[in-house]
Amino acid sequence: MKTALHFPLRDGVLHAEDIPLAALARQHGTPLYVYSRAALRSAWQRYENAIAGRNALVCYGVKANSNLAVLHEFQQLGAGFDIVSGGELARVLAAGASADRIVFSGVGKQAWEIRQALAAGIKCFNVESAGELARLADIAREAGVRAPVSLRVNPDVDAKTHPYISTGLKDNKFGIDIRQAPALYRQARQHAALEIVGVDCHIGSQITEISPYLDALDKLLALIDQLTAEGITLRHLDLGGGLGIRYTDEIPPDPADLLNPVFDALAQRGLDGLQIILEPGRSLVGNAGVLLTRVEYLKHTEARNFAIVDAAMNDLMRPALYEAWHQVAPVEPRAQTAARTYDIVGPICESGDWLARGRSLALAQGDLLAIQSAGAYAFSMSSQYNSRPRAAEVLVDGGQSWLIRARETIDSLYALERIPAAGQ
C-alpha cells in the first residue's frame, strides 16, 4: 500500500502527520476532510525555490480549496491569489490577503463582482472576451478609476489532460483567440478607464508534461513582440496554473522544470523585467488532504462486490464527474482478512455515485477508509445533494489539530428556505 509522505502508516494505523486518522474520525465523525499543514508548506516551498531571486508572483488558485484556514496559510507564506468570483474575493480578503496581489479570472464576471474588485483595488482583471472588456471599461469609468487589465489569450495548445479540464484549445470557452488579441489590445488602449498591464494564458489542469507550456510560451512571446512593436508595453506575463500531482503513478514536473526554461526564454529576448505570474491550485493542495469515510455495509453480488460507505458523490464529485482516480487505503489495514475486489460507492440515489472502482481491499463493516489526494477540487466542489450535510474539515500540524469547518447540520440545509403563508 502506497502512503503519502505526510500521511504515513505507523504501528499499523494511517496518520496525518503525528495524529492517527482513526482518532480524528472518532472526534469529528465521518465523512471528514483532513489536511496536513506540513504538506501545504512543502508544496509551497517548491514554488518558492523555483522563483527565488526572480521577478515572479505565485497566485494560489482559490477554486481548488477555498477554506479560510488554507487561504490564510498561503497568505502567511507570501502567496497572491487567483480568484474566479466575487465570493472568492470576499474569502481571500477575509483571510488577510492584500488586494494588490489578487488576479481575477473567469469568463462570466458579473457587474457587481467587477465593482467589488475595483473597489478593493485588485492587481489585475484577466479579461476573457470583448464583451467583458467593454463592460469593465464602462464600470471603471462610472467609478472614476482605471481598471488594470490583462487579456487571457487562448493559444490553441493541447495540454494533454482530461478534456473537461483542458482550457487552452480553440473550442474551449476560455480566453480570446490569440490571433484576435492584438486588435483587442488596441481597443483597450483607446479606453481611458483601462490600463493594460499584462497578458494571461491558462491551458488546463493536471498537466504532467512541460512541453504544452513551452508551446504556449512561444505563441505568447510572439504576441508580446507584436504588441511591443505597436507601442503596447506589458508589465507581467501570467502563465496560469495546471501543474499536476501524483494520484497513482504520475511523475509530475517540479515547478523549477517549468520556470527555468521560461526565465531563460525571457532573458534571451531581453524581457527580464517582465514579471512572471503563476496560478497553481492542485499542485499546492491536492496531496495535502484525505477524505475519511466509514464502511456502512459490504454487499456481495454475482456481478460485483460493493463497499457502501458514508461519503458520496456530493462529498467528492471528481470520480463521478471526470472518472478521476483516487487511491483508497484502509486506515487500519487488516492483515488476516482476505482481500476482495470492491467498488467503493456512496448512499446517494444515483448509479454514478462511486468513489473508486475495482479496488483490491480486505474490508469489514465499520472499517475506516482514507480517500487520498483529496485536497483539491474535493470539498470545494461538494454539495448538499440528497439533503446531505457537507463534511467537516480539519487541519493538522504535527500533533495538533483544528476544526477549520464544522459539519453542517440538518437544520442548516433548509434554514434559508421559506414556505408561503396560507392563502398565498
N, C-alpha and C positions, 0 to 999 in steps of 0.2 A: 504493500500500500504506500503510495507516494503521499508525503505530507509537506505542506508549505513551511518555509523557514520560520515564520512567526506563529505557526500553529502546529507545534511539534507533538509527537507521540512520546509520552513519558510514563513509565510504570504502567503501561497498558491503557492509558487514557489520553485522548487528544486534549491539548491545552491551547489557550490563547495566551501567548507569552508564558507567564508563570501561573495562570489560573486554569484549573480543569474546566473544560467546557460543560461537563456534567453539573458542576457546581453552579455555573451561571444559569443553566436551564432550570435547575431546582429553584433558584432565587427569583427568576424573572418569568418562567414559563416558556412555552414554545407556541408558535414559531418565534424565533428570536434571531435578530441580526447582531453579530459580534464583530467589532472592528479592532484592529491592532494599531496603536499609535506608533509603535516602532516600525511597522510595515509602511505606514504613511510617510514617516520621516525618511526611511530608507529609500523609498521610491522618489521622494523629492530630492534627496541628495544626489541621485544620478543626474538629474537635470541641473542642479547647482554646479556639479563638477563639469558638466558639458559647456556651461556658459561662463565659467569663471574667467574674469578679466575681459569679457566681451560685452558689447553693447546689445543686450538681449533682455527680454522680459518674458517670463513664463506665466501665462494666464490660465489658471485651473479652469477646466470645462465644467461648470457648475451642474449641468444636467446629469452628469454621471452619478453624483451623490451630493445632495444639497442639504444634508443635515447641518445645523448651525455649528455643532462642535467640530465637524470635519472642515467646514469653511473657516472657522476661527483658527484651527490648527494651521492651515495653509497660509492664512493671513499673518500669523505669527512667524511663519517661516520665510515670509517675504514675497508671497505669490501675488500676482494680479489675478483677475477673474474674467472669464469669458461667459457672458450671460445670453439667454435667448428669450427672456420675458421680463415684464415689469415685476412679477413676483420674485424672480431670481435676483433682480436688482435690490429689492427690499431685503431679501435674505442676506446678501453679501454685505450690504450696509449695516444690517443688524449684527453681523458677525465682526464688525470693526474694520471693514475694508475701506481703503481710500478710493474715492470715486475716480481719481485721475489714473487709476490702474485697472479700470474696467473697460472692456470692449463689448459691444452689443451686437450680436449676430442674430440670424433668424430671418426667414423670408416674409413673415407676416406681421411686422411691428404695427401695433395699433397706435392711434393718435395719442391716447392717454399715456402709453408706455414711452413714446418719444418725448412727450412733455416732461414726464417724470425723470427720464435720463438726462435731458437738457438741464433741468433744474438742479440735478445732482452734480453736473459737471463732469461727465464721464470722459474717458480718454478718446474714444472713437466709436462711431457707428459703422459697422460693416454692412454696407448697402447692397441689396441683392436684386434690385430691379429699378428701371427708370421711374416707375410709379412711386416707389418708395423714396427715391431721390427727390422727386418733386414735392411729395408730402413733407419730407424732412425740411426742405428749404422753406416751405410755407409756414410751418410751425415755428421754425427758428426765427424767421422774420417777424412773426407775430410776437414772439417772446423777446425780441430785441437782442438776440445773441447770435453768435456764429456756431454752427454745428460742425464738429470735426468729423470728416468722412473718409472712408476707405471703401473702394469698390471690391466686393467679393467676386472675383472672376472665376468662371468655370473653364478649366483648361482642356476638357475632354480627355482626361487621363484615367486609365483603368487602374484602380487601387488594388485589384486582385483580392477582393474581400467579398463578403456576402452581399448580394445585390440590394438588400434592404438597407445596408449601411454604407453603400457606395454613394458618394455625393459629388464627384468631380467629372461625371460623364455628361455629354451634351443632352441626354434625355432625362437627366435628373432635374428636380425642381429648384435646385440650389444655384445661386450665383448668376453672373452675367456672362454671356458668351464672350470669351476673351477677345474675339475679333471685333466685337462691338464696344469694347471697353474704352478705346481712345475717344470715340465720339461722345460717350457719356462723361468722360473726364473733361472734355471741352465744355460740355453743358454745365458741369459742376463749377468750372472756373468762372462762368458768367454770373453765378448766383452770389450776391454779396453776403448772403446769410450762410454760405457754406465755405468751409476751409478744408482743402484737400490735404490729407496728412499721410495717406498710405495706400497700399494695395494688399488685398487679402485673398487667400485661397485655402480651401479645405476639401480634400479629395475622398475622405472616407474614414472608417473606423476599423479597429482590429487589423491594422496593416502590419505585416510581418516582413516586408521587404523594403529596402531603401530606394530601389530603382524608380518606383512610381513618383516619389517625392522629387527625385532629381529630374525626371521628365517634366514635371510641373514647374520646377525651378527654372529650367531652360526657357520655357514659354514666358514665365514671369519676368525674367531678366530681359528678354527681347521686348516685352511690353514696356518695362522701365526705360530701356534705351529709347524707344519711340517717344514716350512721354517727355523724357529729358530733352530730346531734340526739339520738342514743341514748347519748351519752356515750362513744363509742369514738373515740379520737383516734389519728391516724396520724402517723408521722414522715417517711415518704417515699412517693413515687408513682413506680413503675417502669413506664416506657412500653415496655420491651423494646427490641428492635433492629429489623433488617429493611430499613434503607435500602439501596437498590440501587446497582449500579455500571454502568459502561458496558461492555457486551460487544460491541455493534455500533453502533447509532445511538441508544441510550437517552440521555436527558438527566436523570440522577438529581438530586434536590434536594440542596442543601448542608445540613448539619446545622443551621445557623442558620435555614434556611427552616422547619424543624420546630420548633425550640426557641423562637424568638421569639414565635410565637402561643401556645405553651404557657405561657411565663412571663407573657405578657400576661393570659391567662385566669386564672392563679393569682392575679395581683395584683388583678384585678377582684373576686375573691371573698375577698380578704384572706387568701390561703393562701401568702403569700410565704415563710413559714418552712418550708414543705414541701420536703424535698429531692427533686430530680428525679434518677432513675437511668435511664441508657440502657444497652443491651446490644448495641452494634454488633459484628458479626463481619465479614461480607463486605465492608462499606464500608471497613474498616480494612486488609484484607489481599488482597482479591480481585484488584486490579490491581497488586499488588506482586510477582507471581510469574509465571513462564512454565515450561512443561514442554518440554524439549528432547527431540526424538526423531529418529531417523535412518531414511531410506527404505531398506528392505531390498530390495524388489522393486517394479517397475511392471508391472501386469497389465492388458492391454487386451482387453476382451471386446466382443461385439456390443452388449450392453446397457449396460455401464458400464466406466469406467476406474478402476482401484484403485491407490492408493499404499499399499503394505503397509509399515507402519513397526514399529519395535521397542517402542513404547509401546502400551498396550492398555487395555481397559476396567477391568482391575484397577488400572492406574495412575491413570486419570481416568474415574470412573464417571458423571459428570454427563450426558454425551451419551446414554449407554445408558439411564440412569435417568429423566431429565427431557426427553430430546431437546434438551438445552441446546446453545446456540451459542457456540463459541469461535473467535475469529479465528485463522487459521493463516497464518504468514508464513515464507517461506524465510529462513534465517539469512544466506545469501549469494545474493541474488536473481540469476537467470540472465537477462541482458538479450537474449541471442541465441537462446534456446530458445523455440520456440512453446509457448504455453500450451494446456493441455487441461483439461477438467472432470474432476476426480478426487473419488472418495470416499476419505477417509483412514481406513484400517482397521488393526486390530492382528492379532497372530498367535493370539489365543485362539479356541478352537473353539466359537464362538457367532456366529450371524448378527447379533446385537446388538452385536458388538464393533466399534464405529466411533467415531471421534473427531470427524469432520466429514464432511459430505456436499455434493456438488455445488460444489466449490471450483475456481475457475479458477487453475491454477498451472503454471508452467514448471518441470518437475522432471526429474531424472536419478537413477538408482540411486546411493545413497550420500549424497544431499543431506541436510542438516540442517534440520529444521523447528522453529519455535517455536510451541507452542500457547499463546496469550496468555490473560490474565485467569485464571490458574490458581493464584492464591494462596489461594483459599478453597474449601473442600469438595472438595479435589482429593487431595493426599496424605492428608489426614485420613480420607478415605473409601476409600483404596486397600486392596487385599487381596493375598493370595498365590494367587489362583485360577490353576489350571493349573500349580501349583507354580512360580510365577514370583517371584523375589525382588523386594521393593519397592525403589523407586528411591532414589538418594542425593539429599540436599538440600544446597544451597549458599547462603550469604548473602554478598552483595556490598555493599561500602561504598566508593564511589569506585573506586580502583584496587586495592583489597584484596578478598580473598575468603576465606571459611572454609567448610570442610566441616562442616556442622552436623548431618548424619546420614549415616553411612556406608551404602553399599549393602548390603543383606542378602546373605549368602552362601547357596549351595545347601544347605550343611550345616545352617545355622541354621533352614531350613524345617522340618526334622523332628527338631531337637535335643531337643524335649520329648516326642517320641513313643516308645513302648515296644512291643517285640514280646514277647508272653508266652513264658515259658520253655517248653521242650519238655515235653509231657505236661500242660500246664495248659489 
